[in-house]
Amino acid sequence: MSDAQAGSHHVHIGPGAAWPARLPTPALPPEPPEPPLPPEPPLPFHAAGWAAPLAGAFGLLGGAVSQVATTGTGEQVASAGAVLDRARRELYRILAEDAR
């Protein structure tokens, strides 16, 4: 059996041996597609234009609550808690009226 029949290949190096001008470049696998961008996060309520008036009111309310919590008497803190509870219920009532 000859070398060619056995599947072996020999490279002869010596005078007069011709080298290929360039070795073949192996094929590269295709690049994976870019992953999709994540969805945009929702805007905070104060950044949405329609809620801008609420942002200012909420900031002022937070300042007042903080002041009562740090300097108010026990009776004042309890009274402020009741006001906040009524305000929370009234806000939900506004939403319920819109749903009708």
C-alpha positions in Angstrom: 0.0 0.0 0.0 1.4 3.4 -0.9 1.5 6.5 1.3 -1.3 8.1 -0.6 -3.5 5.1 -0.3 -2.9 4.9 3.5 -4.0 8.6 3.8 -0.7 9.9 5.0 0.7 13.1 3.5 4.3 14.1 3.4 5.6 17.7 3.0 8.9 17.8 1.2 11.1 20.7 2.2 14.2 21.3 0.1 15.6 23.1 -2.8 12.9 23.9 -5.3 10.0 23.2 -2.9 7.2 25.6 -3.6 5.3 26.9 -0.5 1.8 28.2 -0.9 1.7 32.0 -1.0 -0.7 32.0 1.8 -2.1 29.3 4.1 -5.9 29.0 4.0 -7.6 30.8 6.9 -10.0 28.6 8.8 -13.6 29.8 8.7 -14.7 31.6 11.8 -18.1 30.9 13.3 -20.6 33.7 12.7 -20.8 36.3 15.4 -23.7 35.9 17.8 -26.5 38.5 17.4 -26.5 41.4 19.8 -28.7 40.7 22.8 -31.8 42.9 22.9 -31.7 45.9 25.0 -33.6 45.7 28.3 -36.9 47.5 28.4 -36.8 51.1 29.6 -37.6 51.3 33.3 -40.8 53.2 34.1 -40.3 56.9 34.9 -40.5 57.8 38.6 -43.8 59.6 39.3 -42.0 63.0 39.6 -40.4 62.7 36.2 -43.6 62.0 34.3 -45.0 65.4 33.2 -48.6 64.7 34.2 -47.6 64.0 37.8 -45.3 67.0 38.3 -47.8 68.9 40.6 -47.9 65.8 42.8 -44.1 65.7 43.1 -43.9 69.1 44.6 -46.9 68.5 47.0 -45.4 65.2 48.1 -42.0 66.8 48.8 -43.7 69.5 50.9 -45.8 67.0 52.7 -42.7 64.9 53.5 -41.0 67.9 55.0 -43.9 68.6 57.2 -44.2 64.9 58.3 -40.5 64.9 59.1 -40.8 68.1 61.2 -43.7 66.7 63.2 -42.0 63.4 63.7 -38.8 65.0 65.0 -40.2 68.0 67.0 -43.8 67.3 67.7 -45.3 66.1 70.9 -46.9 62.7 71.2 -50.3 64.2 70.7 -49.2 66.1 67.6 -47.6 63.0 66.1 -50.8 61.0 66.7 -52.9 63.8 65.2 -50.5 64.0 62.1 -50.9 60.2 61.7 -54.7 60.6 61.6 -54.4 63.3 59.0 -52.2 61.2 56.8 -54.5 58.2 57.1 -57.5 60.4 56.0 -55.4 61.8 53.1 -54.5 58.2 52.0 -58.1 57.2 52.0 -59.2 60.3 50.1 -56.6 59.7 47.4 -57.9 56.2 46.9 -61.5 57.6 46.8 -60.3 59.9 44.0 -59.1 56.9 42.0 -62.3 55.0 42.6 -64.4 57.9 41.3 -62.3 58.0 38.1 -63.0 54.3 37.5 -66.7 54.8 37.4 
